[in-house]
Amino acid sequence: MRIIVAGASGLLGAAISSTLRSAGHDVGALVRRPPAAPGEFQWNPAEGHIDDAALKGADAVINLSGAGIGDRPWTRARINELRSSRLAATGTLTAAMGRLDTPPAVFLSQSASGYYGSAGPAVLRENAPPGSGVLARICVDWEEAAHEAPAGVRVVTPRTGVVLSRSGGALGRLMPLLRLGVGGPLGNGRQYWPWITLPDVAGAFAFLLGSQLKGPVNVCAPESADVNSLIAQLAGAVHRPAVFRVPAPVLRLVMGQLADELLLASQRMEPAALSGAGFEWQHPSLAQATAWVAEPGPKA
């Protein structure tokens, strides 16, 4: 397949692109700077500009583009940027598809577990309603924008959970603390985080390209875990205690609204669509995942 990736330089984009290339696919990338290598195509999603040659002849498009959720404090301007960056990128891609005589057959447009808001211990399958809050509203609009793709394009909106990686991502700041024995659970730790390892995210996206699934797909591991369990397993894998709990009021004081929606929200997602379609995880259990994260080896 010829696959074009928007957001190929990020943690997810790099892993997904590498997995697809290893499987023999031709993977191109959309870049904001002038192209510096074959297979790169320039675009400016904020202005709706794209090199239409990028999508010509493409079999699939993967959209991972958007400002980082946890990179900066959530001022009103930053929240507007989180939303506009996602909608502009998605709209630019669907508009470009609409200008083609033969648009790509598949459009994988990233969404997130934030779609569900904070739902406590309730099990969340793909048919669960959206929650409330900034992230939920962004995800609803983000998914709707993806479905503006031309008729006949199979649109998939992967709702990705917390990605466990050996470096970067959600654990980029937490793992060094755990290795030093000074990390611990966040809040009361009873909130569920829908976790998945980076190799399994890449595998899931590759699987979705070749499957017949469409619409929302929960991208997480089949074993659910609350933050107490997740942190305890990670600390155990690096043979350190995890006793320095960070209370919710402290998180809110430091991070504001971001703490409630990103760290303290509870989303007990179940990957019903992936399981039903026969996807096989490399790390289906938390024990396997945390052992992989703690392994020495290439950073990923």
Rosetta blueprint (number, residue, H / E / L):
1 M L
2 R E
3 I E
4 I E
5 V E
6 A E
7 G L
8 A L
9 S L
10 G L
11 L H
12 L H
13 G H
14 A H
15 A H
16 I H
17 S H
18 S H
19 T H
20 L H
21 R H
22 S H
23 A L
24 G L
25 H L
26 D E
27 V E
28 G E
29 A E
30 L E
31 V E
32 R L
33 R L
34 P L
35 P L
36 A L
37 A L
38 P L
39 G L
40 E E
41 F E
42 Q E
43 W E
44 N E
45 P H
46 A H
47 E H
48 G L
49 H E
50 I E
51 D L
52 D L
53 A L
54 A L
55 L L
56 K L
57 G L
58 A L
59 D L
60 A E
61 V E
62 I E
63 N E
64 L L
65 S L
66 G L
67 A L
68 G L
69 I L
70 G L
71 D L
72 R L
73 P L
74 W L
75 T L
76 R H
77 A H
78 R H
79 I H
80 N H
81 E H
82 L H
83 R H
84 S H
85 S H
86 R H
87 L H
88 A H
89 A H
90 T H
91 G H
92 T H
93 L H
94 T H
95 A H
96 A H
97 M H
98 G H
99 R L
100 L L
101 D L
102 T L
103 P L
104 P L
105 A L
106 V E
107 F E
108 L E
109 S E
110 Q L
111 S E
112 A E
113 S H
114 G H
115 Y H
116 Y H
117 G L
118 S L
119 A L
120 G L
121 P L
122 A L
123 V E
124 L E
125 R L
126 E L
127 N L
128 A L
129 P L
130 P L
131 G L
132 S L
133 G L
134 V H
135 L H
136 A H
137 R H
138 I H
139 C H
140 V H
141 D H
142 W H
143 E H
144 E H
145 A H
146 A H
147 H L
148 E L
149 A L
150 P L
151 A L
152 G L
153 V L
154 R E
155 V E
156 V E
157 T E
158 P E
159 R E
160 T E
161 G L
162 V E
163 V E
164 L E
165 S L
166 R L
167 S L
168 G L
169 G H
170 A H
171 L H
172 G L
173 R L
174 L H
175 M H
176 P H
177 L H
178 L H
179 R H
180 L L
181 G L
182 V L
183 G L
184 G L
185 P L
186 L E
187 G L
188 N L
189 G L
190 R L
191 Q L
192 Y E
193 W L
194 P L
195 W E
196 I E
197 T E
198 L H
199 P H
200 D H
201 V H
202 A H
203 G H
204 A H
205 F H
206 A H
207 F H
208 L H
209 L H
210 G H
211 S L
212 Q L
213 L L
214 K L
215 G E
216 P E
217 V E
218 N E
219 V E
220 C L
221 A L
222 P L
223 E L
224 S L
225 A L
226 D E
227 V H
228 N H
229 S H
230 L H
231 I H
232 A H
233 Q H
234 L H
235 A H
236 G H
237 A H
238 V L
239 H L
240 R L
241 P L
242 A L
243 V L
244 F L
245 R L
246 V E
247 P L
248 A H
249 P H
250 V H
251 L H
252 R H
253 L H
254 V H
255 M H
256 G L
257 Q H
258 L H
259 A H
260 D H
261 E H
262 L H
263 L H
264 L L
265 A L
266 S L
267 Q L
268 R E
269 M E
270 E L
271 P L
272 A H
273 A H
274 L H
275 S H
276 G H
277 A H
278 G L
279 F L
280 E L
281 W L
282 Q L
283 H L
284 P L
285 S L
286 L H
287 A H
288 Q H
289 A H
290 T H
291 A H
292 W H
293 V H
294 A H
295 E L
296 P L
297 G L
298 P L
299 K L
300 A L
